[in-house]
């Protein structure tokens, strides 16, 4: 017999699916969009902005998709040879994928933010929770 | 005595055919549970044994809400 350490919460915090009358339908993991990404050793000229979300931040990822930083749209106007590592905002705020969508919207409004990155407890990028992309 | 395992290992054990048991209250189970889990609430242990619900030839993964 095995005992799952951390129980159901350890599962949902990874953004893994659940079932049931409520299930994971109200968790923010079901509402994220995929932001444009860049690697830490890239330059600004390497960054390809997603045309579907041209005003969102670019996620700077390390090995195993761990979120290391964010490039704000204004950083993309820097000279093409600028290293991403110098232009990024390190360690941006994140939330976990099991947070309820209503709580995320309330917090974004309270903090006057348009978006927040969603990562697992280990820091792997799940997606971007963007107010204009959440329709509840 | 149960062996404590993390989520990646649990997924591997489940992929190999283990049974998954949710011991949360039935009302909580109905709202949300892990895929494929069966409900055997802790409070039911007073009248039944967990083994009444399980195939003894297969491994079992048990979970609660968080730490327990």
N, CA and C atoms of all chains as a GROMACS GRO file, in nm:
protein
  612
    1UNK      N    1   0.084  -0.120   0.000
    1UNK     CA    2   0.000   0.000   0.000
    1UNK      C    3   0.087   0.125   0.000
    2UNK      N    4   0.044   0.223  -0.080
    2UNK     CA    5   0.118   0.350  -0.089
    2UNK      C    6   0.032   0.464  -0.035
    3UNK      N    7   0.099   0.558   0.027
    3UNK     CA    8   0.034   0.678   0.081
    3UNK      C    9   0.085   0.797   0.000
    4UNK      N   10  -0.005   0.865  -0.072
    4UNK     CA   11   0.034   0.978  -0.155
    4UNK      C   12   0.068   1.098  -0.066
    5UNK      N   13   0.195   1.135  -0.063
    5UNK     CA   14   0.239   1.247   0.020
    5UNK      C   15   0.178   1.378  -0.032
    6UNK      N   16   0.116   1.451   0.057
    6UNK     CA   17   0.054   1.578   0.018
    6UNK      C   18  -0.088   1.561  -0.033
    7UNK      N   19  -0.131   1.436  -0.050
    7UNK     CA   20  -0.269   1.408  -0.085
    7UNK      C   21  -0.317   1.476  -0.213
    8UNK      N   22  -0.446   1.503  -0.215
    8UNK     CA   23  -0.507   1.562  -0.336
    8UNK      C   24  -0.443   1.696  -0.370
    9UNK      N   25  -0.404   1.773  -0.268
    9UNK     CA   26  -0.346   1.905  -0.292
    9UNK      C   27  -0.214   1.894  -0.368
   10UNK      N   28  -0.137   1.790  -0.341
   10UNK     CA   29  -0.009   1.773  -0.412
   10UNK      C   30  -0.032   1.745  -0.560
   11UNK      N   31  -0.145   1.685  -0.590
   11UNK     CA   32  -0.181   1.655  -0.729
   11UNK      C   33  -0.229   1.781  -0.801
   12UNK      N   34  -0.321   1.851  -0.738
   12UNK     CA   35  -0.380   1.967  -0.806
   12UNK      C   36  -0.282   2.082  -0.821
   13UNK      N   37  -0.185   2.092  -0.729
   13UNK     CA   38  -0.090   2.203  -0.737
   13UNK      C   39   0.003   2.186  -0.858
   14UNK      N   40   0.006   2.069  -0.914
   14UNK     CA   41   0.084   2.046  -1.035
   14UNK      C   42   0.002   2.074  -1.161
   15UNK      N   43  -0.125   2.110  -1.142
   15UNK     CA   44  -0.210   2.138  -1.257
   15UNK      C   45  -0.262   2.011  -1.323
   16UNK      N   46  -0.254   1.900  -1.252
   16UNK     CA   47  -0.303   1.774  -1.309
   16UNK      C   48  -0.455   1.770  -1.302
   17UNK      N   49  -0.519   1.697  -1.393
   17UNK     CA   50  -0.666   1.698  -1.398
   17UNK      C   51  -0.729   1.624  -1.282
   18UNK      N   52  -0.852   1.665  -1.251
   18UNK     CA   53  -0.933   1.594  -1.152
   18UNK      C   54  -1.072   1.573  -1.210
   19UNK      N   55  -1.153   1.495  -1.138
   19UNK     CA   56  -1.288   1.467  -1.181
   19UNK      C   57  -1.384   1.505  -1.068
   20UNK      N   58  -1.515   1.501  -1.099
   20UNK     CA   59  -1.616   1.528  -0.997
   20UNK      C   60  -1.709   1.638  -1.040
   21UNK      N   61  -1.809   1.666  -0.955
   21UNK     CA   62  -1.910   1.765  -0.992
   21UNK      C   63  -1.852   1.905  -1.006
   22UNK      N   64  -1.749   1.934  -0.932
   22UNK     CA   65  -1.677   2.061  -0.946
   22UNK      C   66  -1.547   2.037  -1.022
   23UNK      N   67  -1.473   1.938  -0.978
   23UNK     CA   68  -1.349   1.902  -1.047
   23UNK      C   69  -1.254   2.019  -1.059
   24UNK      N   70  -1.182   2.024  -1.169
   24UNK     CA   71  -1.084   2.131  -1.186
   24UNK      C   72  -1.136   2.243  -1.276
   25UNK      N   73  -1.268   2.243  -1.300
   25UNK     CA   74  -1.322   2.341  -1.395
   25UNK      C   75  -1.307   2.485  -1.347
   26UNK      N   76  -1.300   2.506  -1.216
   26UNK     CA   77  -1.288   2.643  -1.165
   26UNK      C   78  -1.144   2.676  -1.127
   27UNK      N   79  -1.052   2.590  -1.157
   27UNK     CA   80  -0.912   2.618  -1.122
   27UNK      C   81  -0.849   2.699  -1.234
   28UNK      N   82  -0.756   2.785  -1.198
   28UNK     CA   83  -0.697   2.875  -1.295
   28UNK      C   84  -0.621   2.798  -1.403
   29UNK      N   85  -0.580   2.677  -1.374
   29UNK     CA   86  -0.508   2.597  -1.476
   29UNK      C   87  -0.593   2.576  -1.601
   30UNK      N   88  -0.726   2.587  -1.586
   30UNK     CA   89  -0.814   2.567  -1.701
   30UNK      C   90  -0.834   2.695  -1.781
   31UNK      N   91  -0.776   2.806  -1.735
   31UNK     CA   92  -0.801   2.935  -1.799
   31UNK      C   93  -0.674   3.002  -1.850
   32UNK      N   94  -0.560   2.936  -1.836
   32UNK     CA   95  -0.435   3.002  -1.874
   32UNK      C   96  -0.418   3.004  -2.025
   33UNK      N   97  -0.340   3.103  -2.070
   33UNK     CA   98  -0.297   3.107  -2.210
   33UNK      C   99  -0.146   3.083  -2.209
   34UNK      N  100  -0.096   3.044  -2.324
   34UNK     CA  101   0.048   3.017  -2.332
   34UNK      C  102   0.120   3.143  -2.380
   35UNK      N  103   0.205   3.199  -2.296
   35UNK     CA  104   0.276   3.321  -2.338
   35UNK      C  105   0.391   3.285  -2.431
   36UNK      N  106   0.441   3.388  -2.500
   36UNK     CA  107   0.565   3.367  -2.575
   36UNK      C  108   0.676   3.337  -2.475
   37UNK      N  109   0.775   3.261  -2.518
   37UNK     CA  110   0.883   3.223  -2.426
   37UNK      C  111   1.018   3.255  -2.489
   38UNK      N  112   1.116   3.270  -2.404
   38UNK     CA  113   1.254   3.291  -2.449
   38UNK      C  114   1.346   3.218  -2.353
   39UNK      N  115   1.459   3.176  -2.403
   39UNK     CA  116   1.555   3.111  -2.314
   39UNK      C  117   1.648   3.217  -2.254
   40UNK      N  118   1.710   3.182  -2.145
   40UNK     CA  119   1.793   3.276  -2.072
   40UNK      C  120   1.912   3.324  -2.155
   41UNK      N  121   1.962   3.241  -2.244
   41UNK     CA  122   2.081   3.278  -2.320
   41UNK      C  123   2.046   3.344  -2.455
   42UNK      N  124   1.917   3.376  -2.476
   42UNK     CA  125   1.875   3.440  -2.602
   42UNK      C  126   1.902   3.591  -2.596
   43UNK      N  127   1.887   3.653  -2.710
   43UNK     CA  128   1.892   3.800  -2.716
   43UNK      C  129   1.752   3.850  -2.750
   44UNK      N  130   1.733   3.979  -2.734
   44UNK     CA  131   1.602   4.039  -2.764
   44UNK      C  132   1.563   4.010  -2.910
   45UNK      N  133   1.662   4.009  -2.998
   45UNK     CA  134   1.634   3.982  -3.138
   45UNK      C  135   1.582   3.841  -3.164
   46UNK      N  136   1.610   3.749  -3.070
   46UNK     CA  137   1.564   3.610  -3.086
   46UNK      C  138   1.417   3.592  -3.047
   47UNK      N  139   1.364   3.687  -2.973
   47UNK     CA  140   1.230   3.669  -2.915
   47UNK      C  141   1.123   3.686  -3.022
   48UNK      N  142   1.038   3.587  -3.032
   48UNK     CA  143   0.926   3.593  -3.125
   48UNK      C  144   0.799   3.612  -3.044
   49UNK      N  145   0.733   3.725  -3.062
   49UNK     CA  146   0.613   3.756  -2.983
   49UNK      C  147   0.493   3.688  -3.046
   50UNK      N  148   0.413   3.628  -2.960
   50UNK     CA  149   0.291   3.561  -3.004
   50UNK      C  150   0.191   3.668  -3.050
   51UNK      N  151   0.150   3.661  -3.176
   51UNK     CA  152   0.060   3.764  -3.228
   51UNK      C  153  -0.077   3.762  -3.160
   52UNK      N  154  -0.111   3.649  -3.096
   52UNK     CA  155  -0.239   3.642  -3.026
   52UNK      C  156  -0.236   3.720  -2.895
   53UNK      N  157  -0.116   3.739  -2.840
   53UNK     CA  158  -0.103   3.809  -2.712
   53UNK      C  159   0.013   3.908  -2.721
   54UNK      N  160   0.004   4.006  -2.811
   54UNK     CA  161   0.118   4.095  -2.836
   54UNK      C  162   0.151   4.186  -2.719
   55UNK      N  163   0.058   4.205  -2.626
   55UNK     CA  164   0.083   4.298  -2.516
   55UNK      C  165   0.120   4.226  -2.386
   56UNK      N  166   0.127   4.096  -2.390
   56UNK     CA  167   0.159   4.021  -2.269
   56UNK      C  168   0.309   4.008  -2.249
   57UNK      N  169   0.349   3.965  -2.131
   57UNK     CA  170   0.491   3.946  -2.105
   57UNK      C  171   0.543   3.819  -2.173
   58UNK      N  172   0.674   3.818  -2.195
   58UNK     CA  173   0.740   3.698  -2.247
   58UNK      C  174   0.801   3.624  -2.127
   59UNK      N  175   0.776   3.495  -2.120
   59UNK     CA  176   0.829   3.416  -2.009
   59UNK      C  177   0.971   3.372  -2.043
   60UNK      N  178   1.063   3.399  -1.954
   60UNK     CA  179   1.203   3.355  -1.973
   60UNK      C  180   1.221   3.225  -1.896
   61UNK      N  181   1.256   3.121  -1.969
   61UNK     CA  182   1.258   2.988  -1.909
   61UNK      C  183   1.400   2.931  -1.903
   62UNK      N  184   1.424   2.856  -1.796
   62UNK     CA  185   1.548   2.782  -1.784
   62UNK      C  186   1.522   2.636  -1.817
   63UNK      N  187   1.611   2.551  -1.771
   63UNK     CA  188   1.595   2.408  -1.795
   63UNK      C  189   1.464   2.360  -1.734
   64UNK      N  190   1.405   2.260  -1.796
   64UNK     CA  191   1.277   2.199  -1.753
   64UNK      C  192   1.165   2.304  -1.738
   65UNK      N  193   1.172   2.408  -1.821
   65UNK     CA  194   1.066   2.510  -1.827
   65UNK      C  195   1.044   2.583  -1.694
   66UNK      N  196   1.147   2.592  -1.614
   66UNK     CA  197   1.134   2.669  -1.490
   66UNK      C  198   1.135   2.818  -1.526
   67UNK      N  199   1.039   2.891  -1.472
   67UNK     CA  200   1.026   3.034  -1.500
   67UNK      C  201   1.132   3.112  -1.421
   68UNK      N  202   1.218   3.182  -1.496
   68UNK     CA  203   1.326   3.258  -1.432
   68UNK      C  204   1.299   3.407  -1.433
   69UNK      N  205   1.223   3.452  -1.532
   69UNK     CA  206   1.200   3.595  -1.542
   69UNK      C  207   1.092   3.627  -1.643
   70UNK      N  208   1.067   3.756  -1.658
   70UNK     CA  209   0.966   3.802  -1.754
   70UNK      C  210   1.021   3.921  -1.831
   71UNK      N  211   0.994   3.922  -1.959
   71UNK     CA  212   1.027   4.038  -2.042
   71UNK      C  213   0.900   4.115  -2.065
   72UNK      N  214   0.897   4.239  -2.022
   72UNK     CA  215   0.780   4.322  -2.048
   72UNK      C  216   0.786   4.371  -2.192
   73UNK      N  217   0.672   4.402  -2.251
   73UNK     CA  218   0.669   4.443  -2.393
   73UNK      C  219   0.766   4.557  -2.423
   74UNK      N  220   0.786   4.649  -2.328
   74UNK     CA  221   0.878   4.761  -2.353
   74UNK      C  222   1.021   4.713  -2.372
   75UNK      N  223   1.057   4.602  -2.309
   75UNK     CA  224   1.194   4.550  -2.322
   75UNK      C  225   1.222   4.503  -2.464
   76UNK      N  226   1.117   4.472  -2.537
   76UNK     CA  227   1.135   4.422  -2.673
   76UNK      C  228   1.175   4.534  -2.770
   77UNK      N  229   1.174   4.660  -2.720
   77UNK     CA  230   1.218   4.771  -2.805
   77UNK      C  231   1.368   4.796  -2.789
   78UNK      N  232   1.432   4.723  -2.701
   78UNK     CA  233   1.576   4.738  -2.681
   78UNK      C  234   1.650   4.687  -2.805
   79UNK      N  235   1.777   4.724  -2.822
   79UNK     CA  236   1.854   4.675  -2.938
   79UNK      C  237   1.852   4.522  -2.945
   80UNK      N  238   1.848   4.472  -3.066
   80UNK     CA  239   1.832   4.328  -3.089
   80UNK      C  240   1.938   4.244  -3.020
   81UNK      N  241   2.057   4.299  -3.004
   81UNK     CA  242   2.166   4.219  -2.946
   81UNK      C  243   2.165   4.219  -2.793
   82UNK      N  244   2.068   4.288  -2.732
   82UNK     CA  245   2.061   4.292  -2.585
   82UNK      C  246   2.032   4.153  -2.530
   83UNK      N  247   2.113   4.104  -2.436
   83UNK     CA  248   2.084   3.973  -2.378
   83UNK      C  249   1.953   3.975  -2.299
   84UNK      N  250   1.873   3.874  -2.318
   84UNK     CA  251   1.747   3.860  -2.244
   84UNK      C  252   1.773   3.866  -2.094
   85UNK      N  253   1.882   3.806  -2.053
   85UNK     CA  254   1.914   3.799  -1.910
   85UNK      C  255   1.927   3.939  -1.848
   86UNK      N  256   1.973   4.036  -1.929
   86UNK     CA  257   1.990   4.173  -1.877
   86UNK      C  258   1.859   4.250  -1.882
   87UNK      N  259   1.772   4.214  -1.974
   87UNK     CA  260   1.650   4.292  -1.994
   87UNK      C  261   1.532   4.241  -1.912
   88UNK      N  262   1.543   4.120  -1.862
   88UNK     CA  263   1.425   4.061  -1.796
   88UNK      C  264   1.408   4.111  -1.653
   89UNK      N  265   1.284   4.098  -1.609
   89UNK     CA  266   1.251   4.120  -1.467
   89UNK      C  267   1.267   3.983  -1.402
   90UNK      N  268   1.364   3.967  -1.311
   90UNK     CA  269   1.385   3.833  -1.253
   90UNK      C  270   1.275   3.795  -1.154
   91UNK      N  271   1.253   3.666  -1.143
   91UNK     CA  272   1.162   3.609  -1.042
   91UNK      C  273   1.029   3.682  -1.034
   92UNK      N  274   0.951   3.683  -1.142
   92UNK     CA  275   0.821   3.751  -1.136
   92UNK      C  276   0.725   3.678  -1.040
   93UNK      N  277   0.624   3.752  -0.997
   93UNK     CA  278   0.524   3.692  -0.909
   93UNK      C  279   0.452   3.578  -0.981
   94UNK      N  280   0.420   3.476  -0.906
   94UNK     CA  281   0.351   3.361  -0.965
   94UNK      C  282   0.241   3.313  -0.871
   95UNK      N  283   0.150   3.237  -0.927
   95UNK     CA  284   0.050   3.167  -0.846
   95UNK      C  285   0.050   3.021  -0.888
   96UNK      N  286  -0.014   2.936  -0.809
   96UNK     CA  287  -0.017   2.793  -0.837
   96UNK      C  288  -0.143   2.760  -0.921
   97UNK      N  289  -0.138   2.652  -0.998
   97UNK     CA  290  -0.248   2.621  -1.089
   97UNK      C  291  -0.378   2.576  -1.022
   98UNK      N  292  -0.373   2.546  -0.892
   98UNK     CA  293  -0.495   2.498  -0.827
   98UNK      C  294  -0.578   2.609  -0.764
   99UNK      N  295  -0.534   2.734  -0.778
   99UNK     CA  296  -0.610   2.846  -0.721
   99UNK      C  297  -0.740   2.863  -0.801
  100UNK      N  298  -0.847   2.893  -0.731
  100UNK     CA  299  -0.976   2.911  -0.798
  100UNK      C  300  -0.976   3.039  -0.881
  101UNK      N  301  -1.038   3.032  -0.998
  101UNK     CA  302  -1.033   3.143  -1.093
  101UNK      C  303  -1.092   3.271  -1.034
  102UNK      N  304  -1.198   3.260  -0.953
  102UNK     CA  305  -1.258   3.379  -0.893
  102UNK      C  306  -1.159   3.449  -0.800
  103UNK      N  307  -1.081   3.371  -0.728
  103UNK     CA  308  -0.982   3.429  -0.637
  103UNK      C  309  -0.871   3.499  -0.714
  104UNK      N  310  -0.834   3.442  -0.830
  104UNK     CA  311  -0.730   3.504  -0.911
  104UNK      C  312  -0.778   3.638  -0.966
  105UNK      N  313  -0.900   3.640  -1.018
  105UNK     CA  314  -0.953   3.764  -1.073
  105UNK      C  315  -0.964   3.873  -0.966
  106UNK      N  316  -1.008   3.832  -0.848
  106UNK     CA  317  -1.021   3.928  -0.739
  106UNK      C  318  -0.885   3.985  -0.700
  107UNK      N  319  -0.784   3.899  -0.695
  107UNK     CA  320  -0.650   3.944  -0.656
  107UNK      C  321  -0.587   4.032  -0.764
  108UNK      N  322  -0.607   3.997  -0.890
  108UNK     CA  323  -0.552   4.079  -0.998
  108UNK      C  324  -0.613   4.218  -0.994
  109UNK      N  325  -0.744   4.224  -0.968
  109UNK     CA  326  -0.810   4.353  -0.962
  109UNK      C  327  -0.758   4.435  -0.844
  110UNK      N  328  -0.743   4.367  -0.730
  110UNK     CA  329  -0.695   4.435  -0.609
  110UNK      C  330  -0.554   4.490  -0.629
  111UNK      N  331  -0.472   4.414  -0.700
  111UNK     CA  332  -0.333   4.453  -0.722
  111UNK      C  333  -0.314   4.538  -0.849
  112UNK      N  334  -0.424   4.567  -0.917
  112UNK     CA  335  -0.418   4.645  -1.042
  112UNK      C  336  -0.324   4.581  -1.144
  113UNK      N  337  -0.335   4.451  -1.158
  113UNK     CA  338  -0.252   4.377  -1.253
  113UNK      C  339  -0.340   4.320  -1.365
  114UNK      N  340  -0.281   4.308  -1.483
  114UNK     CA  341  -0.354   4.248  -1.596
  114UNK      C  342  -0.329   4.099  -1.606
  115UNK      N  343  -0.219   4.053  -1.548
  115UNK     CA  344  -0.184   3.913  -1.564
  115UNK      C  345  -0.089   3.867  -1.454
  116UNK      N  346  -0.079   3.736  -1.443
  116UNK     CA  347   0.019   3.677  -1.350
  116UNK      C  348   0.056   3.541  -1.406
  117UNK      N  349   0.182   3.504  -1.390
  117UNK     CA  350   0.225   3.373  -1.437
  117UNK      C  351   0.175   3.264  -1.342
  118UNK      N  352   0.146   3.149  -1.400
  118UNK     CA  353   0.105   3.033  -1.322
  118UNK      C  354   0.215   2.928  -1.336
  119UNK      N  355   0.267   2.886  -1.223
  119UNK     CA  356   0.372   2.784  -1.224
  119UNK      C  357   0.339   2.675  -1.123
  120UNK      N  358   0.403   2.560  -1.140
  120UNK     CA  359   0.390   2.455  -1.040
  120UNK      C  360   0.471   2.496  -0.917
  121UNK      N  361   0.457   2.418  -0.811
  121UNK     CA  362   0.532   2.448  -0.689
  121UNK      C  363   0.682   2.439  -0.716
  122UNK      N  364   0.722   2.366  -0.819
  122UNK     CA  365   0.864   2.355  -0.854
  122UNK      C  366   0.909   2.464  -0.949
  123UNK      N  367   0.816   2.551  -0.989
  123UNK     CA  368   0.854   2.664  -1.073
  123UNK      C  369   0.836   2.644  -1.221
  124UNK      N  370   0.788   2.526  -1.265
  124UNK     CA  371   0.769   2.505  -1.408
  124UNK      C  372   0.648   2.586  -1.456
  125UNK      N  373   0.666   2.649  -1.572
  125UNK     CA  374   0.559   2.733  -1.626
  125UNK      C  375   0.438   2.648  -1.668
  126UNK      N  376   0.321   2.689  -1.619
  126UNK     CA  377   0.195   2.628  -1.663
  126UNK      C  378   0.130   2.717  -1.768
  127UNK      N  379   0.139   2.848  -1.749
  127UNK     CA  380   0.081   2.941  -1.845
  127UNK      C  381   0.069   3.079  -1.783
  128UNK      N  382  -0.008   3.162  -1.849
  128UNK     CA  383  -0.029   3.299  -1.803
  128UNK      C  384  -0.178   3.319  -1.777
  129UNK      N  385  -0.210   3.366  -1.657
  129UNK     CA  386  -0.348   3.402  -1.627
  129UNK      C  387  -0.364   3.549  -1.662
  130UNK      N  388  -0.437   3.576  -1.770
  130UNK     CA  389  -0.453   3.714  -1.819
  130UNK      C  390  -0.600   3.753  -1.807
  131UNK      N  391  -0.624   3.867  -1.743
  131UNK     CA  392  -0.763   3.908  -1.718
  131UNK      C  393  -0.848   3.910  -1.845
  132UNK      N  394  -0.788   3.961  -1.955
  132UNK     CA  395  -0.869   3.972  -2.078
  132UNK      C  396  -0.890   3.838  -2.147
  133UNK      N  397  -0.825   3.734  -2.097
  133UNK     CA  398  -0.842   3.601  -2.158
  133UNK      C  399  -0.926   3.507  -2.070
  134UNK      N  400  -0.968   3.558  -1.954
  134UNK     CA  401  -1.048   3.475  -1.863
  134UNK      C  402  -1.194   3.514  -1.878
  135UNK      N  403  -1.273   3.420  -1.925
  135UNK     CA  404  -1.416   3.446  -1.942
  135UNK      C  405  -1.491   3.347  -1.855
  136UNK      N  406  -1.547   3.398  -1.744
  136UNK     CA  407  -1.615   3.308  -1.651
  136UNK      C  408  -1.764   3.340  -1.643
  137UNK      N  409   0.197  -0.137   0.687
  137UNK     CA  410   0.255  -0.002   0.688
  137UNK      C  411   0.264   0.049   0.543
  138UNK      N  412   0.212   0.167   0.519
  138UNK     CA  413   0.213   0.222   0.383
  138UNK      C  414   0.347   0.288   0.353
  139UNK      N  415   0.386   0.281   0.225
  139UNK     CA  416   0.507   0.350   0.178
  139UNK      C  417   0.465   0.486   0.125
  140UNK      N  418   0.531   0.590   0.173
  140UNK     CA  419   0.495   0.724   0.129
  140UNK      C  420   0.559   0.753  -0.007
  141UNK      N  421   0.479   0.798  -0.103
  141UNK     CA  422   0.530   0.827  -0.238
  141UNK      C  423   0.481   0.964  -0.283
  142UNK      N  424   0.558   1.024  -0.374
  142UNK     CA  425   0.519   1.156  -0.426
  142UNK      C  426   0.434   1.137  -0.553
  143UNK      N  427   0.389   1.249  -0.609
  143UNK     CA  428   0.298   1.243  -0.723
  143UNK      C  429   0.360   1.173  -0.845
  144UNK      N  430   0.482   1.208  -0.884
  144UNK     CA  431   0.538   1.138  -1.003
  144UNK      C  432   0.542   0.986  -0.986
  145UNK      N  433   0.581   0.942  -0.866
  145UNK     CA  434   0.588   0.798  -0.844
  145UNK      C  435   0.447   0.738  -0.840
  146UNK      N  436   0.353   0.812  -0.781
  146UNK     CA  437   0.215   0.764  -0.777
  146UNK      C  438   0.159   0.748  -0.918
  147UNK      N  439   0.190   0.841  -1.004
  147UNK     CA  440   0.141   0.831  -1.143
  147UNK      C  441   0.198   0.707  -1.211
  148UNK      N  442   0.323   0.680  -1.180
  148UNK     CA  443   0.387   0.564  -1.239
  148UNK      C  444   0.322   0.435  -1.187
  149UNK      N  445   0.299   0.430  -1.057
  149UNK     CA  446   0.237   0.311  -0.996
  149UNK      C  447   0.094   0.293  -1.050
  150UNK      N  448   0.022   0.404  -1.066
  150UNK     CA  449  -0.115   0.396  -1.118
  150UNK      C  450  -0.115   0.350  -1.264
  151UNK      N  451  -0.016   0.396  -1.340
  151UNK     CA  452  -0.007   0.354  -1.480
  151UNK      C  453   0.021   0.204  -1.490
  152UNK      N  454   0.081   0.150  -1.384
  152UNK     CA  455   0.109   0.007  -1.381
  152UNK      C  456  -0.011  -0.074  -1.329
  153UNK      N  457  -0.123  -0.006  -1.301
  153UNK     CA  458  -0.244  -0.078  -1.265
  153UNK      C  459  -0.286  -0.070  -1.120
  154UNK      N  460  -0.221   0.015  -1.043
  154UNK     CA  461  -0.259   0.026  -0.902
  154UNK      C  462  -0.400   0.084  -0.887
  155UNK      N  463  -0.463   0.052  -0.775
  155UNK     CA  464  -0.595   0.106  -0.742
  155UNK      C  465  -0.575   0.236  -0.663
  156UNK      N  466  -0.664   0.332  -0.688
  156UNK     CA  467  -0.651   0.462  -0.623
  156UNK      C  468  -0.770   0.482  -0.530
  157UNK      N  469  -0.742   0.513  -0.404
  157UNK     CA  470  -0.847   0.523  -0.303
  157UNK      C  471  -0.848   0.662  -0.240
  158UNK      N  472  -0.963   0.726  -0.246
  158UNK     CA  473  -0.986   0.856  -0.184
  158UNK      C  474  -1.055   0.832  -0.051
  159UNK      N  475  -0.992   0.872   0.061
  159UNK     CA  476  -1.052   0.847   0.192
  159UNK      C  477  -1.119   0.971   0.250
  160UNK      N  478  -1.137   1.073   0.166
  160UNK     CA  479  -1.208   1.194   0.210
  160UNK      C  480  -1.357   1.164   0.226
  161UNK      N  481  -1.429   1.250   0.298
  161UNK     CA  482  -1.574   1.231   0.309
  161UNK      C  483  -1.638   1.223   0.169
  162UNK      N  484  -1.744   1.145   0.159
  162UNK     CA  485  -1.805   1.119   0.029
  162UNK      C  486  -1.848   1.248  -0.042
  163UNK      N  487  -1.895   1.347   0.034
  163UNK     CA  488  -1.940   1.472  -0.028
  163UNK      C  489  -1.823   1.545  -0.093
  164UNK      N  490  -1.707   1.538  -0.032
  164UNK     CA  491  -1.587   1.601  -0.089
  164UNK      C  492  -1.543   1.524  -0.212
  165UNK      N  493  -1.548   1.391  -0.202
  165UNK     CA  494  -1.512   1.307  -0.318
  165UNK      C  495  -1.600   1.342  -0.437
  166UNK      N  496  -1.730   1.357  -0.413
  166UNK     CA  497  -1.821   1.383  -0.526
  166UNK      C  498  -1.787   1.516  -0.594
  167UNK      N  499  -1.740   1.610  -0.516
  167UNK     CA  500  -1.705   1.741  -0.574
  167UNK      C  501  -1.578   1.732  -0.657
  168UNK      N  502  -1.479   1.665  -0.604
  168UNK     CA  503  -1.351   1.660  -0.675
  168UNK      C  504  -1.268   1.543  -0.624
  169UNK      N  505  -1.218   1.465  -0.718
  169UNK     CA  506  -1.128   1.355  -0.682
  169UNK      C  507  -1.031   1.330  -0.796
  170UNK      N  508  -0.928   1.255  -0.768
  170UNK     CA  509  -0.830   1.225  -0.871
  170UNK      C  510  -0.891   1.127  -0.971
  171UNK      N  511  -0.848   1.136  -1.097
  171UNK     CA  512  -0.908   1.050  -1.201
  171UNK      C  513  -0.897   0.902  -1.165
  172UNK      N  514  -1.012   0.835  -1.171
  172UNK     CA  515  -1.014   0.691  -1.148
  172UNK      C  516  -1.019   0.650  -1.002
  173UNK      N  517  -1.022   0.746  -0.911
  173UNK     CA  518  -1.022   0.711  -0.768
  173UNK      C  519  -1.156   0.653  -0.725
  174UNK      N  520  -1.150   0.559  -0.630
  174UNK     CA  521  -1.275   0.510  -0.570
  174UNK      C  522  -1.287   0.575  -0.431
  175UNK      N  523  -1.409   0.592  -0.387
  175UNK     CA  524  -1.434   0.657  -0.259
  175UNK      C  525  -1.450   0.553  -0.149
  176UNK      N  526  -1.361   0.558  -0.052
  176UNK     CA  527  -1.374   0.477   0.069
  176UNK      C  528  -1.347   0.572   0.187
  177UNK      N  529  -1.451   0.646   0.229
  177UNK     CA  530  -1.430   0.747   0.333
  177UNK      C  531  -1.377   0.687   0.463
  178UNK      N  532  -1.290   0.763   0.528
  178UNK     CA  533  -1.234   0.716   0.654
  178UNK      C  534  -1.343   0.677   0.753
  179UNK      N  535  -1.452   0.757   0.755
  179UNK     CA  536  -1.557   0.729   0.854
  179UNK      C  537  -1.625   0.594   0.829
  180UNK      N  538  -1.610   0.540   0.708
  180UNK     CA  539  -1.673   0.412   0.680
  180UNK      C  540  -1.592   0.296   0.738
  181UNK      N  541  -1.470   0.327   0.782
  181UNK     CA  542  -1.385   0.220   0.834
  181UNK      C  543  -1.442   0.157   0.962
  182UNK      N  544  -1.532   0.231   1.027
  182UNK     CA  545  -1.591   0.179   1.150
  182UNK      C  546  -1.680   0.058   1.122
  183UNK      N  547  -1.735   0.056   1.000
  183UNK     CA  548  -1.829  -0.052   0.969
  183UNK      C  549  -1.777  -0.149   0.862
  184UNK      N  550  -1.681  -0.103   0.783
  184UNK     CA  551  -1.625  -0.190   0.679
  184UNK      C  552  -1.474  -0.181   0.683
  185UNK      N  553  -1.410  -0.276   0.621
  185UNK     CA  554  -1.265  -0.271   0.608
  185UNK      C  555  -1.233  -0.221   0.467
  186UNK      N  556  -1.124  -0.147   0.454
  186UNK     CA  557  -1.086  -0.095   0.323
  186UNK      C  558  -1.063  -0.211   0.225
  187UNK      N  559  -1.021  -0.324   0.280
  187UNK     CA  560  -0.992  -0.438   0.192
  187UNK      C  561  -1.119  -0.495   0.130
  188UNK      N  562  -1.236  -0.462   0.186
  188UNK     CA  563  -1.362  -0.509   0.126
  188UNK      C  564  -1.383  -0.449  -0.013
  189UNK      N  565  -1.318  -0.338  -0.039
  189UNK     CA  566  -1.341  -0.265  -0.164
  189UNK      C  567  -1.234  -0.291  -0.269
  190UNK      N  568  -1.131  -0.365  -0.233
  190UNK     CA  569  -1.012  -0.368  -0.318
  190UNK      C  570  -0.979  -0.506  -0.372
  191UNK      N  571  -0.906  -0.504  -0.483
  191UNK     CA  572  -0.851  -0.627  -0.540
  191UNK      C  573  -0.717  -0.653  -0.472
  192UNK      N  574  -0.707  -0.758  -0.393
  192UNK     CA  575  -0.584  -0.782  -0.315
  192UNK      C  576  -0.461  -0.811  -0.401
  193UNK      N  577  -0.483  -0.838  -0.530
  193UNK     CA  578  -0.368  -0.871  -0.615
  193UNK      C  579  -0.302  -0.747  -0.674
  194UNK      N  580  -0.364  -0.630  -0.655
  194UNK     CA  581  -0.309  -0.507  -0.714
  194UNK      C  582  -0.266  -0.408  -0.606
  195UNK      N  583  -0.165  -0.329  -0.640
  195UNK     CA  584  -0.117  -0.226  -0.546
  195UNK      C  585  -0.227  -0.123  -0.522
  196UNK      N  586  -0.215  -0.050  -0.411
  196UNK     CA  587  -0.315   0.049  -0.373
  196UNK      C  588  -0.245   0.181  -0.338
  197UNK      N  589  -0.297   0.289  -0.392
  197UNK     CA  590  -0.249   0.423  -0.355
  197UNK      C  591  -0.364   0.493  -0.283
  198UNK      N  592  -0.338   0.538  -0.160
  198UNK     CA  593  -0.439   0.605  -0.079
  198UNK      C  594  -0.405   0.753  -0.067
  199UNK      N  595  -0.508   0.837  -0.073
  199UNK     CA  596  -0.480   0.979  -0.050
  199UNK      C  597  -0.591   1.044   0.033
  200UNK      N  598  -0.552   1.151   0.102
  200UNK     CA  599  -0.644   1.234   0.178
  200UNK      C  600  -0.644   1.373   0.114
  201UNK      N  601  -0.669   1.478   0.190
  201UNK     CA  602  -0.673   1.611   0.129
  201UNK      C  603  -0.533   1.666   0.107
  202UNK      N  604  -0.454   1.680   0.214
  202UNK     CA  605  -0.316   1.726   0.195
  202UNK      C  606  -0.225   1.645   0.287
  203UNK      N  607  -0.166   1.706   0.387
  203UNK     CA  608  -0.081   1.629   0.478
  203UNK      C  609  -0.170   1.556   0.578
  204UNK      N  610  -0.130   1.437   0.613
  204UNK     CA  611  -0.207   1.362   0.712
  204UNK      C  612  -0.114   1.266   0.784
   0.00000   0.00000   0.00000
